[in-house]
Amino acid sequence: MGRTFILIKPDGVKMGLVGEIICKFNGKGLTMKGLKMITVDRPFAEKHHQNLPKHKLRKNVDYMISGPVVAMIWEGTNVVSIGKKLIRKTIHKPSDLDRDIGSKLIHGSDSLESAFKETALWFPDEPVKVLSDAAEPKASDIGRISVTGFDPDEDVESALREHFASCGNITDLFIRQGSGVAYIYFVGEGAVDKALQLNGSDLGGWKVCAKAYPFKDHWPVLVSVKGYDPSLTDSEIEIAARDLFSSCGVVKKVCILKGFTVVYIKGFDAAEKAMNLSGCVIGRRKVLVEQFTRPPRYTVHSRRGRVTNPPRPAGFNSFARFQK
């Protein structure tokens, strides 16, 4: 019996593959012992990649800090080799995850020794505590617009910030050089609607052309449910979970694991609605509902090439769960 460390990288989280990956590992008979979703800073990322050669270090660090990652501890017999088989390509054919998802989205320990070191780095205090996200903005309060109409050669950033300041908290304003398009990110109730009311207004001799720049919310959010009656069958748990979360949106999938269940829900503000159901009863016991992933809402525009949905989500303060 051993442990291994698995990391779902930013693109894997952004693509909404967390639940699918967890289900695949669980399906191999492994037990999850630790789980943490976090956005790391540069010094931490450099420490994780400290054994890489210098010419590869910066690229890998930049990628790791570009968005939230999911760190996990899995336990089981031959756990390292099972993890490697799930993630990496074999000589003859791709593994399940490699064919379905792509190995560049996941990192796994290559030995028990490296698993011990990586687990100690990512999970220094056990059990991991859930950190409060009370101060995080609601997904519905995060929005963005695009603005055109100005001369691309003009410096209009300060003027735009002042013009839209009354709409809400401006978290970022990005103008790609020579494009003539500005992207403004807000946090605040009704901020985008207020900003769109300024469409056609005059700003230093040119008319503002403001348009909504919506986020792609087609990926389901994931929530975890625990505390229900352990005597319930899998089919009873699934039926109860689908019934409980039907008010939050469309329940796309229910993944029953050891000790908790992951529910995929698609719908506007589904994550916030699901959190309000914590304390409801499944099988005569009150359940605890915790947020697993958030909708892809961003407060900072990507500076990395052409990206239509910038990979730096808002509201992803560190939070974690630990299963004994």
C-alpha positions, 0 to 999 in steps of 0.5 A: 500500500503506497501513496502517489501525488497527482496534479491536474494542470490549469488547462485540465481544470479550465476544461472541466475535466476534474471530475472525470479524472477523479472517476478514472482513478477511483475506478482503478480501486484507488482511494483519494486521501487528499484534495486541494484546488489552489492558484499558486504563486511563482516561488511555489511553482519554482519550488515544484519545478526545481529539478527542471533545467533552466531553459524549461523552468520559466515556461513550466512555471508560467504555465502553472501560475496561469490558473488554478490547479488541483492537487491530489493524494491517491492511495492503493497497491501499486499506486505509482505504476497505476497512476503512470499507466493512466497518465502516460503513453505506453510504447504500444498504445495511449493509456485511457486518460492519454487518449481521452484527455491528454497527458499534458493536462496531468502530472503524476509522481514517477516514484514513491520517493518523489510522491513523498516529496511532492505530497510534503510540498503540496500538503504540508499540514494534514488534515487539510482544512477548508478555507473560507471563500466568503469574501470571494465574489459571486460568479454572477457579479464578474463580467467583462465588455469590449470597447472599440471606436478609438484610434489604436495609436492613442493612449486611452487606458486612463480615460476608459478607466475614468469613464467606466469607474462608476459601473463597478470595480475595474479589475483589469483593462487590457488593450492589445497593441494596434488592435483598437479593442479594449477589454474591461473586466468588472466585479460588481452587481450589474456592472456590465449592464451599467457599462453597456448603458454608456454605449454611444457616449462621447469620450474625448471626441470619439464615441464609445462602442461598448459590447458585452463580452460573455464568458463561456459557461457551457462547462458544468460546475462540480460540487461534492456531497458527503455525510449521507447515510452510508447504508444507501445503495449507489442508485439511491444516492444518485436518485437523491442527488439528482433530485436535490440539485435539480433546482440548481440547473441540469444535473449532467452526471453523478459520480459516487466515490468512497465517502462522498459523491461528485455532482456535475451541474450545468446552469447559471449560478449553479455553484452558488445555488448548490452551496445553499443546499448544504444541510439538506437531508439525504437518507435521514442525514444532513449532508455537507455540500462543498464547491469543487469547481467554479464557472470559468469567470475571470477578472484578469485578461490573459497576456499569453498570445491569442486567448478568447477565454483568458485562463486566470479565473477569479474567485479561486482562493485556496481551498482544500478538503481532506478525506481520512 
